[in-house]
Amino acid sequence: MLLLRPIVRGLWVLQRTPRLVAVPWGSHPQACTAWTPSHTHGTWSPGDGSWRWKVTAVGALLGLGAGLAYGEHRRWAAEAELNAEAAPGAPYPVFTRQEVGQHRSLAERVWVTYRGEVFDITNFVELHPGGKSKILLAAGGALEPFWAMYAVHSQEHVLEILRAYKVGELSPEEQSQPSQGDPYSGDPPRHPALKVNSLKPFNAEPPAELLTENYLTPNQLFFKRNHLPVPAVDPASYQLQVEGPGGRVLALSLPELKRRFPKHEVTVTLQCAGNRRSEMSRVRQVKGLEWGVAAISTARWGGVRLRDVLAHAGYEEEEEEAEEQHVCFEGLDKDLSGVAYGASIPYRTAMGREADVLLAYEMNGEELPRDHGYPLRVVVPGVVGARNVKWLGRVSVSREESPSHWQQNDYKGFSPAVDWDTVDFTTAPAIQELPVQSAITEPTPGATIPPGELTVKGYAWSGGGRGVVRVDVSLDGGRTGSGATDGQGAAAGPGLGLAPVAAHGPCPPRRRRAGHRLQGRGRQLQCAARHGGAHLEPAGGAEQRLAPCPRHRG
């Protein structure tokens, strides 16, 4: 979603979907996954109070969508400190796993274990951003199998917050437990050039300068955005479930899909909703995966049209007066509770006369890689990457959007007046398209550039299939500028793909006195794109700050 999370309370910055104003260089939504307890129980406190600001920071980092009630946390923290002062150094009681197992409900208190310690998380259950039902899956048992899904829990400050709930210790005879298998051990190998933002789940982007080397991004370098472990799908037994009118389910194997429906190819750029989040942090510090400018890639996708499959299942082409419906997708990637990743798009996007939504089984002429949804994925041109469901298992049509968390409680935009204490996700639509944007990939920030001709490389892209018609590049912070081309002398364009662009211009030397340092006196390089609907990227577009051109002495 487009809530920018603070390190300290009060630094909320929110962006609305149509135009990103306060963060000018192309801020986009973020997806969050894991949960972390974030208040204290009344039996223990670190003593220095430092954990309380970490509660805020980690709650913001790991939120699945619901707002955390910080006022309640502060009240509980104060009570905990008073109790800790009243009974300093008191030993913890010892419990058996059977005793812990008796605390599985709010009525009986909710206890969990972790590394031989016992925690009472009852007061956090209602505040759990992922919902009460998810956190109760661990009630009366161990956290390890659930925390193994999200490696962020291994960070020390997260463990420190958990300790605030401690109420006891496990009996020494019961502390050993069979080691839990790593749910990510079956993930595929990845290219070493990728910049890794998260290992578990795996999220990575290519070096930015490689994006403009080729119009089509090589499969190995295409950005990776996973929410859960990569599922191991047996192609021999795989079947796509398509729910038709009246509830009739059509099951199609991959060979049947290829045999029954004509193959269609389309070149499409996909972009992670959190692309360029690191640029947000340069304005105000935010939490989330620190994506650079390269969580965006282009491929030639091959597969069958979704509209052909839905028509075969009994659905008709969209009529202008028809009631709004949605096509819902469910992936085969699931969490430990069996909940799958899901999303939906408007029915008209899938069934319109010009619809090019694919059920893709090829990527750049090759079999779909595992990281990108093998054996079948959804590709929705011009729509945010979160709706392009990978490892597709089921398709259905509904009057309601997908009930998935990622559709209902994430990937949404709100007014700057809304923060995590007041957010109501039912009041905002799910993001589908993203605004026009551009980014500079070369030269890199802080690069030292020689005098003479300078070539600036980058990309431009616009959501909704609107072609980019112009990209302006400036070397002096926007006071003057020139147009960029796509390398063939044409305006940056096609409507469904990213447009690699380049601009050429002189780099005059800066005048300076001998002995003055160059640091901090560099040039401000900017670019801004305009799409076919005449919408211009917010002022400034994207920028790089460069070291000054060296001044030759002679």
Residue, then its C-alpha position, 0 to 999 in steps of 0.5 A: m500500500l502507499l502508507l509510508r511507515p515512520i521510524v518515529r511517531g509523527l513522520w507519516v507520509l502517505q501518497r494517493t494513487p493517481r499522482l504521487v506528489a509529496v515524494p516526487w521521484g515515483s513513489h509506489p505502494q509496498a507489500c508487507t507480509a510478516w507479523t510481529p508482537s509489539h507490546t509488553h506483558g506486565t511481567w517483564s521490561p528491558g528496563d531502559g525503555s528503548w524497546r518502545w520506539k522499536v515497537t513502533a518501528v517494527g510494527a510499522l515494518l511488519g504490518l499486514g495492513a491493520g493499524l496498530a493501536y499505539g496508545e494501548h501499547r504505551r499504556w501496557a508499557a507503563e504498566a509493565e515497567l511498574n510491575a517490573e520495578a515491584a518485582p525485580g529479578a523475580p525468577y520465571p515459572v517453568f511450564t511443560r508443553q502440555e501446560v502451554g497447550q492449554h492456553r489456546s483461546l482468548a478465554e484461557r489466554v493465548w500462549v506460545t513458545y519460542r526457543g525454550e521460552v513461554f510468552d503470553i500474547t493475548n493482548f496482541v491478538e486483536l491487534h495482529p495486522g494479519g487478523k486474529s485467525k492467523i495469529l491463533l494458528a500458533a496458539g498453545g504451540a511453537l512459533e518456529p514453524f510460522w516464523a520460518m516463513y519470514a526471515v525478518h523475525s530473526q532480527e535481534h530487535v524483533l526478538e527483543i520485542l517478543r521478550a516483552y511478552k515473556v511469562g515463563e520458560l519451558s521445562p528443560e526436558e521439553q525444550s528440544q524440538p525436532s528442527q523445522g524444515d526450511p520452507y524456502s529450501g526448495d526455491p530455485p537458484r538465482h543469478p548472482a548479479l541480482k541485488v537482493n532485498s529479501l532472501k525469505p521470501f526472495n525479492a531482488e532486482p537487477p543492476a539498474e544500468l542493465l535495464t537499458e542494455n536490452y529492450l527485453t530483460p533476460n529472464q535471469l535478471f528479471f526482477k523477482r517479487n515473491h510473497l511466499p515460498v516458490p511452490a514445487v508444481d508437478p507439470a504432469s498433474y497440474q490442472l487449472q481450475v476455472e469456475g464457470p457460470g453456475g459453479r461448474v468447474l472446468a479443469l484444464s491441464l497445460p497440454e489442454l490449454k495449449r491444444r484448445f486455445p490459440k497461442h498469443e504473444v504480447t510484450v509487457t512491462l511488469q513493475c513491483a508496486g514498491n519500485r523506487r521505495s529507497e527514493m522515498s527514504r531520501v525524503r523521509q525514512v520509511k520501512g519496507l523492502e528497499w527497492g531501487v529503480a529496477a523493480i521493473s522489467t520487460a518480457r515477451w510473454g507467450g500463452v493463451r488469452l484469458r478471455d478465450v478461456l473464460a468464453h470457453a467456460g461460458y462467460e460472455e464479452e463485457e457489455e457496457e451496461a453490465e453490472e461490475q464484476h471481477v475476475c479473481f485469481e488464486g495462486l499455488d503459493k501458500d502460507l503454513s495455514g494453507v492460505a494462497y496468494g490471490a488478487s483480482i482485476p475488473y471483468r472489463t479488463a479481462m473480457g474487453r474486445e481489445a483485452d490482451v490479458l494472458l495466461a502465460y506459459e512462456m517468457n522470452g521464448e522459453e518455458l516460464p521459469r519457476d520464480h516467475g510462475y511456472p507452469l502458468r501465470v497471469v500477465v495483465p498489461g498496464v496493471v500493477g505487478a501485484r495483480n499478475v498472479k504467479w503459479l496460477g491455480r484457480v480462476s473465478v468470476s465474482r461480483e466482489e473483488s478477491p477476498s485475499h489480504w493482498q487485494q483487500n488490506d494492501y496495495k491501496g492508496f489513501s489521503p495524507a491525512v490517514d495514518w495507521d491509527t485511522v486507516d480503514f481499508t474498506t474506503a479505498p479501491a485496490i490499485q490497478e494502474l500506476p502513474v506515468q514515471s521515468a528513471i535515470t539508470e546511467p550515470t549513477p548517483g554521485a558519479t563523476i562525469p568528464p567534460g564534453e558530451l554526456t549520454v544519459k540513459g534511463y526508462a519511462w513507463s506509464g500504466g494502463g497501456r498509455g504510451v509514453v510520448r515524451v521524456d524531458v532531461s535536464l542537467d541543471g535541476g529543471r531550468t533547461g532541458s532537452g527531449a530523449t529518444d528511444g535510440q531509434g530517433a522516435a519518441a519513447g513509446p510502446g504502450l504496454g512496455l517500458a521504453p528505454v530512452a537516452a539523451h545527449g548533451p554537453c557537460p560544461p565544466r564548473r568554475r571553481r577556485a583552486g583547492h576547493r573541494l568538489q564534494g556537495r557541489g555537483r549537478q542535479l540531473q532530472c528527467a520527467a515523462r509524459h504519456g499519451g493522455a497528456h499527463l506529465e510526471p510530477a515536477g522533477g520526475a526522477e533525479q540524480r546528483l552528480a559530481p561536477c565535471p572536472r576542470h582541466r588546467g593547462 
